Amino acid sequence: MVTSQQMLNTTEIILIKHTCCGMLSFSNADAVANISKNLGPAEEAAIQEAFRSDFLPFGDLEGTLKEEVQWLKESPLVNKGTKASGWIYQLEDGRVRWVV
């Protein structure tokens, strides 16, 4: 996003999330435990270092979308005046719904 704005003069950001997203289905603790189980306990430190124990799961699709669009609007990394909107792609019926 920052590269796109600085190198390509992007003036609008459209953030799209989707229903039935796997990121809604686990916590950070679940991710660390599962990855550690799959890769082995010796790799747990590398997992912690690489992801800082935050795999960015979320429990509220619309709420998270609103927070992320707000972040885009307030971030000093995003050019002032950039249009930012948030949408949800509904896998159930193929529709795209505007949220913010």
N, C-alpha and C positions, 0 to 999 in steps of 0.2 A: 504494500500500500504506500509506504513512504517512498520507496523507489519509484513507483508508478507516478506519484505526484511530482517528485523532484526531477525525474528524467523525462516523463511523458506528459506532464501538465494535466493530469487527471483532476477533474473538478467535481466529480460525483462518485459516491461510494454506495453501493447497494449490498447490504448484508442479508444473506438468505440462509435460514436454518430450515430443518425439515422435521416433520413429525416422525415418530418411531426411531429417533436418533439413539444410537448405542451409547452416546455420552450421558444420556439420562439414566442409564441402567447400573451404574457403579459409582463407588466413592474412591477417593484417593487411596484409602487403606486397602480396599478391594484390589485396586490395580497393582499396588506394590506387592501385596501378598501373592497374587496370581503370577505376576512376572517373576518374582523371586522363586516361586514354586517351579515355574517352567524353565527358568534359566539356571537356577541353583542359588543357594544362599550366598555363595562367594560373590555373585554379581550384584547383590542387593546394594552395596555401597556405590557401584557404578550407576545403578538405577537412581539412587537418591541424588547423586551428583548431577546426572544428566537431566533429570526432570525436577529436581528440587522437591521431590515428593508431590508435585502438583501436575496431574495429567489433565487438568481443566474440565473435569466432569461438571455437570450442572443438573439441578433437579426441577427447574422451572423454565420451560422453553421460552415462553413469552417474556417472562421477567428478565432472563439472561439476555435475550435479544434487545430489550429496551436498555439495559445497563450498557451493553456493548455499543449501541448506537450513541448513547449519551457520552460514553468515553471518546468515541470518534469526534463528536462535536466539541469536546472540551480539550482534547489532547493537543499539546504544543507541537506534536509530530505531524499533525494534519493541518494543511493550509487553512487559514481563516477563510470563511465563505464557502467551504466545501459542503455540498449537499450530501447528507447521509440519511439513509432510510433503512428500515428493517422489515423483512418479509418472511413468511413461513410457507414453505412448499408442503402441501398436505398430500402425503403419499397415498392416503386412502382414496382420494378422488381426483388427484392430479391438479388441483387448483393451487394457485399462489395467492396468499392473503396478506394484505398490507397490515402491519402492526404499528409501526411508528416511522 
